[in-house]
Amino acid sequence: MNLAKLVQKAKQVADKNGEKIAAGVGKATDLVDKKTKGKHHDKLEKLDDLAAKLDKTKGDGDTPPAAPPA
């Protein structure tokens, strides 16, 4: 399987299962945050936000990312 086919398949899986992926990432980051006592909270929060974009049921999935601050 070449890289292009792999990327296409990954996009299809993410489109079909975005809600499940976002929920799983949310649970995992909550657990890591608890175990590390908030040491990496900011990084985990960014990961949660990225995963939430996969969840098309919330309506956030099509929102483009905000421009980085200047």
C-alpha positions as CSV (number, residue, x, y, z in Angstrom):
1,M,0.0,0.0,0.0
2,N,1.5,3.3,-1.0
3,L,1.4,6.5,1.2
4,A,-1.4,8.2,-0.8
5,K,-3.7,5.2,-0.4
6,L,-2.9,5.1,3.3
7,V,-3.6,8.8,3.8
8,Q,-6.9,8.4,1.9
9,K,-7.9,5.5,4.0
10,A,-7.0,7.3,7.2
11,K,-9.2,10.3,6.1
12,Q,-12.1,7.9,5.4
13,V,-11.8,6.3,8.9
14,A,-11.6,9.7,10.6
15,D,-14.7,10.9,8.7
16,K,-16.7,7.9,9.7
17,N,-15.5,7.6,13.3
18,G,-14.5,11.2,14.3
19,E,-16.9,11.2,17.2
20,K,-15.4,8.0,18.6
21,I,-11.8,9.2,18.0
22,A,-12.5,12.5,19.7
23,A,-14.1,10.8,22.7
24,G,-11.2,8.3,23.1
25,V,-8.6,11.1,22.8
26,G,-10.5,13.1,25.4
27,K,-10.6,10.2,27.9
28,A,-6.9,9.5,27.3
29,T,-5.8,13.1,27.7
30,D,-7.9,13.4,30.9
31,L,-6.2,10.4,32.3
32,V,-2.7,11.6,31.4
33,D,-3.5,15.0,32.8
34,K,-4.6,13.5,36.1
35,K,-1.6,11.2,36.3
36,T,0.8,14.0,35.6
37,K,-1.0,16.4,37.9
38,G,-1.5,18.9,35.2
39,K,2.1,19.2,34.2
40,H,1.3,19.0,30.5
41,H,-2.2,20.4,30.6
42,D,-1.6,23.0,27.9
43,K,-0.3,20.4,25.4
44,L,-3.1,18.0,26.2
45,E,-5.7,20.7,25.8
46,K,-4.3,21.4,22.3
47,L,-4.6,17.7,21.5
48,D,-8.2,17.6,22.7
49,D,-9.0,20.6,20.5
50,L,-7.5,19.0,17.4
51,A,-9.3,15.7,18.1
52,A,-12.6,17.6,18.6
53,K,-12.3,18.9,15.0
54,L,-12.8,15.3,13.8
55,D,-16.2,15.1,15.5
56,K,-18.6,16.3,12.8
57,T,-21.6,15.9,15.1
58,K,-20.6,19.0,17.1
59,G,-20.4,21.2,14.0
60,D,-16.8,22.2,14.7
61,G,-15.3,19.9,12.2
62,D,-15.5,22.2,9.3
63,T,-14.3,25.3,11.1
64,P,-10.8,26.3,9.8
65,P,-8.1,26.9,12.5
66,A,-7.6,30.4,13.7
67,A,-4.7,32.3,12.4
68,P,-1.7,32.3,14.7
69,P,-1.0,35.4,16.7
70,A,1.4,37.9,15.1
